[in-house]
Amino acid sequence: MNERTLGLGLIGLGLAGGVMAAAARTHPGIRLAAAAEPDPELRQRFEQAEGAPAHADIDGVLARADVDAVYVATPHQLHRAHAVAAAEAGKHVIVEKPMALSVADCDAMIEAAAANGVVLIVGHTHGFDPAVTMIRDLVASGAYGPLGMIAMWNYTDFLYRPRRPEELDSARGGGILYNQIPHQIDIARTIADRPVRSVRATAAVLDPARPTEGACAALVEFAGQGTANLVYSGYDHFDSDELHGWIAEGGSPKKRAHGAARRRLDGLTPAEERRARTSDFGYGARSPLPPPHQPHFGELVVTCAGADLRCGPDGVIAYTDDGVEVLPVPGRPWWPGRGDVLQELVDAVVHGRAAFHDGEFGRETVRTCLAIAESARDRREVFLSAPEVARHVPVR
Ligand SMILES: NC(=O)c1ccc[n+]([C@@H]2O[C@H](COP(=O)([O-])OP(=O)(O)OC[C@H]3O[C@@H](n4cnc5c(N)ncnc54)[C@H](O)[C@@H]3O)[C@@H](O)[C@H]2O)c1
């Protein structure tokens, strides 16, 4: 007998909604039921390609009986309102990172989900990447001894992709601190599986024409054991995928293109930049095919007493006293990474298994982001007490 499939409604058909649509299409437990999107061009593209209805606002999706869950992929500042509305309509929720822009908003979302008996998952982040969860399991197994430190390095063109105005305004959640650093925090927290004790960070605004944080270096210390060193720059100079065999973040081959994102923006008005965002990144602009390699988020090296474990394009590379071994990442019958988000939803809703990346997990990542922003601003170490994270035990 076939297992129950969940009807999924996509809220927002921009970059995130477009990629999740492709992942949903290939997931055996998900049925793409509907979408909500104010842009008529994106709605038309979705309806033509998916044969499913696209509504102009979220209410149309929430009123549908064939929608069991929604994926909220609207701009950060709308996450709280959309997640709460969905929960109150009795729909399970996946909400994109950052979960919200304040801890109070995260709390409201957690409360709405609990009050209405629905599942709340925060994703996608690269903490769901199969190679990351494989490293988590290897560390947890103790096979390589205790965790010492986690190092991450990601250099991208993030700041020069076409942007909405609020994405270049730190006061409204713009820049890398709320958009890109959550990936690194989730990866580190997934592997360390401990509460964050403190952070010390610096952040830089290096282009007055894009006046928001585009570079960040943070030292995250975990309670009891382990640190993570997070380095990120989005200034479109060095591209760290050069160190990854020119495999892009999503797992597809890419070509060297230093400075191309800056050149694409040259001379565009803000209105033209907004349109370029839809044409370059909106629903339907990206390949609908699953990537041939593993997703990743820059370089990741995890140091244990007995080995360094590095994320490679197709597996985890273990550097031990005995040599170097590539451990292949177990295959998935779905889109690696984003399909794992959908599987976490299916596991929670259909099989009753507690979600790992639940609202409380997402809220702790937001708290860590806010602490990084505070540490960078005040030039001091910021301490977090996060007892609630301690209850997260990885599924092994
Ligand atoms: N996990 C990832 O890898 C990943 C990648 C990209 C974006 N994101 C996250 O997804 C969210 C959206 O980012 P994006 O890059 O897709 O932005 P985007 O601007 O490309 O897309 C957002 C879409 O939401 C639509 N929208 C705006 N108001 C709406 C409303 N009231 N109802 C329904 N739709 C509405 C917009 O018209 C737009 O098409 C952000 O929070 C971002 O952090 C995550």
The ligand as an ORCA input file, in Angstrom:
! r2SCAN-3c Opt
* xyz 0 1
  N      17.828     27.935      2.336
  C      18.299     28.496      1.246
  O      19.245     27.987      0.633
  C      17.660     29.764      0.758
  C      17.943     30.250     -0.531
  C      17.333     31.437     -0.918
  C      16.495     32.115     -0.040
  N      16.256     31.618      1.201
  C      15.346     32.303      2.134
  O      14.052     32.322      1.532
  C      13.419     33.566      1.792
  C      13.076     34.199      0.420
  O      14.280     34.503     -0.233
  P      14.385     34.514     -1.812
  O      15.837     34.648     -2.119
  O      13.629     33.380     -2.417
  O      13.657     35.885     -2.139
  P      12.941     36.289     -3.498
  O      12.767     37.767     -3.462
  O      13.674     35.673     -4.639
  O      11.525     35.567     -3.367
  C      10.576     35.936     -2.427
  C       9.237     35.806     -3.107
  O       8.210     36.027     -2.149
  C       7.190     36.742     -2.799
  N       6.329     37.400     -1.822
  C       6.473     38.615     -1.259
  N       5.435     38.870     -0.439
  C       4.644     37.772     -0.489
  C       3.424     37.425      0.141
  N       2.819     38.267      0.994
  N       2.876     36.222     -0.136
  C       3.462     35.362     -0.971
  N       4.627     35.646     -1.605
  C       5.212     36.829     -1.356
  C       7.952     37.723     -3.678
  O       7.131     38.283     -4.706
  C       9.060     36.854     -4.212
  O       8.742     36.223     -5.426
  C      14.393     34.410      2.611
  O      14.026     34.379      3.958
  C      15.739     33.740      2.381
  O      16.596     33.829      3.509
  C      16.821     30.457      1.598
*
